Amino acid sequence: SASPDALHDIAAIPPMGGAFGRLVTGLDRLFALLASLALVGIAAVVILQIVARTALPSSPAWTEELSRYLFIYMVALSAGLVLRRDRHVNVELFQQYLGRRGQWLYRALICLAVGSFAAMMLPYAWQYAQIGAFQTSPTLRLPMRYVFFSTVVLFGLTALYAVIGVIEAGVAIKRDASAQRQEPH
């Protein structure tokens, strides 16, 4: 019996080559780096808070707020990568009964649905970000538009990566169909 990860790898959409593949790989690396930096920032701020509480007479009030904002951006920056790598929470009811192309088509449909929702939410996320134009955060005095802009980043990257997923799945299905037509029977 194959492990769930082995079955997942069989149906994984093969990455595209060429300029498009390099561009997507570059985007993956950029957003993974930014999300990782946010995670490192969270760890540093939490460690600072722990050290300050135990070793200093008073602890800075801004650490909890900054760690919360870093966490929000870490999630927003990694949402597209999670969709692309098919690591989001999902319920697998019937996918294992589909062939490779069926699973790719299913992934394309999921990307299409998620991407459509994200694209639909983008204007509302932008409106939400504008609400923070005249507000500042309590301790950091940071304009809240930067914090609220995380919703634009979240839905924008999700929509972008959904489009990438649909393109990659479509190309994989087309290549697989072409390869099967060229095989001698």
Salt bridges, closest charged atoms under 4 A:
ASP28 OD2 - ARG84 NE 2.73
GLU64 OE1 - ARG68 NH2 2.50
ASP86 OD2 - HIS8 NE2 2.95
ASP86 OD1 - HIS88 NE2 3.80
ASP86 OD1 - ARG107 NE 3.82
GLU168 OE1 - ARG84 NH1 2.48
ASP176 OD1 - ARG100 NH2 2.56
ASP176 OD2 - ARG101 NE 3.12
